[in-house]
Amino acid sequence: MTIAVAVLLATGSRPVPRLVAYTLGTGLTYYVGGLILTLGPAVLLRTLVHQHPGQGTYIAELVIGAGALVVAAWLGTRKPESLARHVPTDLPPSRSVLLGAGITVVDLPTALMYFGAIAIVVAADISTAERVVLLGVFNVAYVVPLIAITLLVALLGHRADPLLVRARVVVERYSHLLLAGLTAASGVYLIFIGVRGLR
């Protein structure tokens, strides 16, 4: 979702400040959310990592997995042009920051890979400062595609327009299917490990 929106923002007028602001809003919100999870309920996360999960955990995985499949079905049946219709391409940087933050807040509960990375960071035998740094490295990697789009636009200017227009067409047509597929895959995986655990 974040990359799809970045492609849309890149095709408007004066895109570089808007893309920089969007990337900052996305990355910082993702990072802050990770810090809250890492430094807040760290004891709970360590417990989940080091102890064997019980029947309640497996049932929760089944429920969340089934919910993910429902969300995936909804995403897959959305109209492809809905994203472009709801994302103005001429936002000022101040609103682009808010857009990045808002999208990240919405996407964060479905970021299973991020939760896995947080669990690994929390379980590691390292200091709090090292956990903060590792989480920062992960978040930089997360926004690399957004940085790449920003650099492409900054370096090529209008010469990047044909590529961005083609990318925008692909995003408008297929991004909802990609998001639905990733959500469905996460749901299937959760159901699989839930069923395996209950056996």
C-alpha positions as CSV (number, residue, x, y, z in Angstrom):
1,M,0.0,0.0,0.0
2,T,2.7,2.5,0.9
3,I,4.6,1.9,-2.3
4,A,1.4,2.2,-4.4
5,V,0.6,5.5,-2.8
6,A,4.2,6.7,-3.4
7,V,3.9,6.0,-7.1
8,L,0.7,8.0,-7.3
9,L,2.2,10.9,-5.5
10,A,5.3,10.8,-7.8
11,T,3.2,11.7,-10.8
12,G,1.9,15.0,-9.6
13,S,3.5,18.5,-9.9
14,R,6.6,19.2,-7.7
15,P,6.7,15.6,-6.4
16,V,10.1,15.5,-4.6
17,P,9.1,17.5,-1.5
18,R,5.9,15.6,-1.3
19,L,7.7,12.2,-1.6
20,V,10.3,13.2,1.0
21,A,7.5,14.2,3.4
22,Y,5.5,11.1,2.7
23,T,8.6,8.9,3.3
24,L,9.3,10.6,6.6
25,G,5.7,10.3,7.7
26,T,5.7,6.6,6.8
27,G,9.1,5.7,8.2
28,L,8.8,7.6,11.5
29,T,5.3,6.3,12.3
30,Y,6.4,2.7,11.6
31,Y,9.5,3.2,13.8
32,V,7.5,4.8,16.6
33,G,5.0,2.0,16.5
34,G,7.8,-0.6,16.6
35,L,9.4,1.2,19.5
36,I,6.2,1.2,21.5
37,L,5.8,-2.5,21.0
38,T,9.5,-3.2,21.7
39,L,10.0,-1.1,24.7
40,G,6.4,-1.3,26.1
41,P,5.2,-4.9,26.3
42,A,8.7,-6.4,26.0
43,V,8.2,-8.8,28.8
44,L,5.1,-10.2,27.1
45,L,6.9,-10.6,23.8
46,R,9.8,-12.4,25.6
47,T,7.3,-14.7,27.2
48,L,5.7,-15.5,23.8
49,V,9.1,-16.2,22.3
50,H,10.6,-18.3,25.1
51,Q,7.7,-20.3,26.3
52,H,5.7,-22.9,24.4
53,P,2.3,-21.5,23.2
54,G,-0.8,-23.1,24.6
55,Q,-4.2,-24.0,23.1
56,G,-5.4,-20.4,23.5
57,T,-2.6,-19.2,21.2
58,Y,-3.4,-21.7,18.5
59,I,-7.1,-20.8,18.6
60,A,-6.2,-17.1,18.4
61,E,-4.1,-17.9,15.3
62,L,-7.0,-19.6,13.7
63,V,-9.3,-16.7,14.4
64,I,-6.9,-14.1,13.2
65,G,-6.1,-16.2,10.1
66,A,-9.7,-16.5,9.2
67,G,-10.2,-12.8,9.7
68,A,-7.2,-12.2,7.4
69,L,-8.9,-14.3,4.7
70,V,-12.1,-12.2,5.0
71,V,-10.1,-9.0,4.7
72,A,-8.2,-10.4,1.7
73,A,-11.6,-11.3,0.0
74,W,-12.7,-7.7,0.6
75,L,-9.5,-6.2,-0.8
76,G,-9.6,-8.4,-3.8
77,T,-13.1,-7.3,-4.7
78,R,-12.5,-3.6,-4.4
79,K,-12.5,-1.5,-7.5
80,P,-9.0,-1.1,-8.8
81,E,-9.3,2.7,-9.3
82,S,-10.4,3.3,-5.7
83,L,-6.9,4.0,-4.5
84,A,-6.1,6.6,-7.1
85,R,-9.5,8.3,-6.5
86,H,-8.8,8.7,-2.8
87,V,-5.2,9.8,-3.1
88,P,-4.7,13.4,-4.4
89,T,-1.5,13.7,-6.4
90,D,-0.9,17.4,-5.6
91,L,-0.8,17.3,-1.8
92,P,1.4,19.8,0.0
93,P,4.3,18.3,2.0
94,S,2.6,18.9,5.4
95,R,-0.4,16.8,4.3
96,S,1.9,14.2,2.7
97,V,3.5,13.6,6.1
98,L,0.0,13.0,7.6
99,L,-0.9,10.7,4.7
100,G,2.2,8.6,5.2
101,A,1.5,8.4,9.0
102,G,-2.2,7.5,8.5
103,I,-1.5,4.8,6.0
104,T,1.1,3.3,8.2
105,V,-1.2,3.3,11.2
106,V,-3.8,1.5,9.2
107,D,-1.3,-1.1,7.8
108,L,0.6,-1.7,11.0
109,P,-1.8,-4.3,12.5
110,T,-1.3,-6.4,9.4
111,A,2.5,-6.2,9.4
112,L,3.2,-9.8,10.4
113,M,6.8,-9.6,9.2
114,Y,7.4,-6.5,11.3
115,F,6.0,-8.2,14.4
116,G,8.3,-11.2,13.7
117,A,11.3,-8.8,13.5
118,I,10.3,-7.1,16.7
119,A,10.0,-10.5,18.5
120,I,13.5,-11.4,17.3
121,V,14.9,-8.0,18.5
122,V,13.2,-8.4,21.9
123,A,14.4,-12.0,22.3
124,A,18.0,-11.1,21.5
125,D,20.4,-10.8,24.4
126,I,21.3,-7.1,23.7
127,S,20.9,-3.8,25.4
128,T,17.9,-1.5,25.0
129,A,20.0,1.0,23.0
130,E,21.0,-1.8,20.6
131,R,17.4,-2.9,20.2
132,V,16.5,0.7,19.2
133,V,19.3,0.8,16.7
134,L,18.4,-2.6,15.2
135,L,14.8,-1.5,14.9
136,G,15.9,1.7,13.1
137,V,17.9,-0.4,10.6
138,F,14.9,-2.5,9.9
139,N,12.8,0.6,9.3
140,V,15.3,2.2,7.0
141,A,15.1,-1.1,4.9
142,Y,11.3,-0.7,5.0
143,V,11.4,2.7,3.3
144,V,14.1,1.9,0.8
145,P,11.5,1.5,-2.0
146,L,10.1,5.0,-1.2
147,I,13.6,6.4,-1.1
148,A,14.3,4.8,-4.5
149,I,11.1,6.4,-6.0
150,T,12.1,9.8,-4.6
151,L,15.6,9.6,-6.0
152,L,14.4,8.4,-9.4
153,V,12.1,11.5,-9.6
154,A,14.8,13.8,-8.2
155,L,17.5,12.6,-10.6
156,L,15.4,12.1,-13.8
157,G,12.8,14.8,-13.4
158,H,10.2,14.7,-16.2
159,R,12.2,11.9,-17.9
160,A,10.9,9.6,-15.2
161,D,7.3,10.5,-16.1
162,P,6.7,7.7,-18.8
163,L,8.0,5.0,-16.3
164,L,5.9,6.5,-13.5
165,V,2.8,6.7,-15.6
166,R,3.2,3.0,-16.6
167,A,3.8,2.1,-12.9
168,R,0.8,4.1,-11.9
169,V,-1.4,2.2,-14.4
170,V,-0.1,-1.1,-12.9
171,V,-0.7,0.1,-9.4
172,E,-4.2,1.2,-10.1
173,R,-5.1,-2.1,-11.8
174,Y,-3.3,-4.6,-9.6
175,S,-2.1,-3.2,-6.3
176,H,-5.4,-4.3,-4.6
177,L,-4.8,-7.9,-5.8
178,L,-1.2,-7.9,-4.6
179,L,-2.3,-6.7,-1.1
180,A,-5.1,-9.2,-1.1
181,G,-2.7,-12.0,-2.0
182,L,-0.2,-11.1,0.7
183,T,-3.0,-10.8,3.3
184,A,-4.5,-14.2,2.2
185,A,-1.0,-15.8,2.4
186,S,-0.6,-14.5,5.9
187,G,-4.1,-15.8,6.9
188,V,-3.4,-19.2,5.4
189,Y,-0.1,-19.4,7.3
190,L,-1.7,-18.5,10.6
191,I,-4.4,-21.1,10.0
192,F,-1.8,-23.7,9.2
193,I,0.3,-23.2,12.3
194,G,-2.9,-23.0,14.4
195,V,-4.3,-26.3,13.1
196,R,-0.8,-27.9,13.5
197,G,-0.6,-26.7,17.0
198,L,-4.0,-28.1,18.0
199,R,-3.2,-31.6,16.8
